[in-house]
């Protein structure tokens, strides 16, 4: 089915929300006036969840005032992305969609004329940043999201980005995720300083001049370097895009263990919340 005006509707689905918007594939721009954000009760029944999703998607299409029949969706895993079947179970979200053919269920509500494609949310972030950031000349790019969780993805020319699923890779006495996310900053800074803060932003804002902050960042960048090395060796690539809330402080973070981090070609994501939407829309780029 041809895309007449290069416009597709794309949605980024999380555990508590859905954001939908029109993406112009000719410019990799999100049409701001078409953005629709809805809260979703992911613990609800399947019908209610699907209706919440469709409400956001339909409103975006209405705001565009154009007949659009291509829908790209960035979805958390586990999920059968090729066949559109949810495999999420016992994750405190979307349990009632387990083994539901989401593609068929959405078409039943939106209309059978819709062409629907799915992509992992971490992979969508990476793919969106690659195209919008004009980095598609690289043969391969690796993506990392640093926030409440550790996301990882791989993009290669001519291929759809995929979830690298490295969050639970064994590291020291635990796994990599436990050393690279927000909860580590909170726990470790309390151990170092005795100050209990709500997140990394508060630590950065209030305690940057303290010796404990320097120790914190040296430890963090040591682990990050180890993860970059592991990821790079596993997929044969030194070009990275970093995203997530922690990456917003890269100007500070990169000042520690700089000689190590400079071994990699590191880009910071510029699309913020738009990245996954652009990545989902890009599933229809020829």
N, C-alpha and C positions, 0 to 999 in steps of 0.2 A: 504494500500500500504506500504510494508516494506521499512525501511530506511537502505540501504545496508552498508553504511560506516559511519553512525551516523552524516552525514553532512546535514544541511538544510540551505536554504537561508532565511535570516531574514531582515526585513526593519523597520526602525524607521521613521515615517512620522510626520513632524511638519507643522506649518503654512507657512514656507518659504523654506523647504528643505525636502529631503529624503536621508537617509543614509542606504545603504544595505551592507551586508557582509555574509559570510558563518560562521555558528556556528557549532563547533564540539561538539555534545551532550555528547560524552564520557568524555570530559575534561572540558566542559563549557568554551572553548576558542573561541575567535573570530579570524579567520584567517586573519591577518593583510593585507596580499597581495590581499585579495578579497574585501577590503573596497572600496566602490564607493559612493561619496557624490555629489548630484546634487541640484541646486537651483530649486525651484518650484514657479511658479506664481499662488498662490492659488485663485486669483481673475479671472483667465482665464476661458475658456470654458472647459467642461468636457473632451472632446477629448484631448485637449492639456495637461490637468493635468494628465490624465491616461498615455499619451505618455511619460511625464517626469518621472513618477514613473517606467514605464516599462523599460525606458532607463537605469535607475540605477540598477534595478533588473537583467536585461539581461547582463549588463556589469559585474556584480558580478559573475554570472554563467559562463560567458566567461572566466573570470580570474581564476576561480576554475578548468577549463578544465575537468569538471566532469558532468555527466548527473544527475542533481538534479531536483526533481519534488515536493518538499515540500517547501512551502512558509509561513512563519509566519510574520504578520504585526502588529506593534504597532501603534495605530491610536488614535488621539485625539477625544474626544466626542463632542456632542452626536452622537452615532453611534450604530447601532444594530450589536453587535459583534458576535452573534450566527449566524445571517443570512447574514452578510456582506453588510448591507445597510446603506448608509450615511444618517444621520439625521441632519447634520449641516446646519443651516440657520440663516441669519442675524448676523453672527459672523465675518464678514469681511474676511472669508476664505471658500473656497470650496462650495460656494453657489450653483454653477452649478451642483454639485454632489448630491444635496438634493433628497433623495428617490431613488437614483441610486443604483442598485445592483452591488456593486463594485466587488464582487467575480466573478460574471458572466462576467462583463466587462473586468476584468483582464484575465480571462481564454480565452476570445475571442481573445486576443492579444498574450498571452503567450502560450496558448495551453490548450485544455480541460483535458490533463493528469495531470495538476497541482492540488495538494491538497493545499488549501489555508485556513488559520485560522487567526482570528483577536483577538486582546486584547487591552484594554485601555492603553494609553501610561504611565500613572502613575502606573497602575497595572503591566505593563511590566517591568518598572524600579524595582519595588519591587521584582517581581518574579525572575528577572535576578540576583539581589543582593543576594537573598536567596539561589539560587542554586550555583552560582559562589563563594559565601562566605561560603558555607557549613553550612548553618544555617537551613537546612530542618529538622533537628532533633527537632526543636521547634514545638509545636503543632499549634502555630499561631504567625504571625509576622505582625506588622503594619508598613506602610511606609509613610514618609512625604517628599515632595520635597519643598524646600524653595528657591525661586528665584524671577522672575518677577510675578509669580503666586504661589498659595498655592495648592499643590497636595496632595492627601491622598489615600491610598489603603490598602487592607487587603488581606493577604495570609494565607491559612489554609491547613494543610496537606491533600493531596488527592484532593484538589480543585484548580481551576484556580483563580489566584488573581483577585480582582475586585476593581473598583474605588469606594472609600468610599464617594466621592463627598461632602466633608465637607467645602469647601472653602467659601461658603456663609452662614455658620452657624452664627446666630446672636451673636454678642459680643459687650458689652458696647453699644455705640450709633450707631454701624455699624455692620460689620461682621468680622470674624477672619482674612480673607485674608488682609484686609486693615491695619492690625497691624503686619503682619509677612513677608512682602515681601519687595523687594528693594525700591519701591517708598516710603514706610514708613520711612526707614532709611534716605533717602534724605530729605524728608519733615521735619521729627522730628529733625534731626541734624541741619538743618537751623534754626528752631525755637529755639533750645537750644544755638547755637553758632553764628549764623549769617553767617556761611560759607555755600556756595552753592556748593555741589559736585555732580558728575555725578552718583556715585554709592557707594555701601558699601565698595568696595575695596579701593577707593580713601579715604574714611573716615578713614578706618583702617590704611592705609599707612601714611597718613599725620597728623592725629589728635589723635592718640592712647593715648598720654600723657595728653590730655586735660580733664578737669573735665566734660565737656559736653559729652565726649565719655563714661565715666563711667556711667553717668546718662542714656545715650542712651542704653547701654547694660543691665543695671539693668531693665529698662522698657521693653526692648525686651524679656529678659528671663522670666520676670514675665508673659507676655502674652503667650510665648511659653509653660511655665509650665501649664498655664490654658488650653491651647489647648491639651497638652499631657494628662492631667487629663480627659478632656472631651472625647477625642478619646479612651483612655484606658478604661474608664467606659462604653462607648457605645459598645465596642467590647470585653470586658473582657480579656485584654492582656496588659502586661507592657513591651514587647519587641518591640523596634522600630529600623528601619533603616532610617537614614536621608540622603537625597541627595539634589541636586541643588547647585547653586553657593554659596549661603550663608553658606551652611554646610561645605564648604571648610575651613572656619574660625572657625570651632568648637573648636579648641584648645584654641582660645581666648574667644569665646562666653561662653563656658562651665565653664569659670573661674568666672562667675557671677551667683549668686543664685545657687551655686553648691549644697548646702544642699537640695534644692528642686529637681533639675534635677537628683540627685543620686537616687531618688526613682524609677527611670525607668532604664531598661536595654537598653542602647542606643548604637547603632552601626552606624558608618559613612560609607556610600556607598563607595566602592573601585573601582567600574567598570567605573565610570564617564559616558562618552557617550556610552560605550559598554553595560551598564546595560539593557537598553530597547531592544537592539538588541538580547542580550542573552535571555531576558524574552520572546521575540517574538518567538525565535527559540525553546524555551523550551515547546511550545505548542504541540510539536511532541514527547516529551519524554514520554516513556511508564510508 
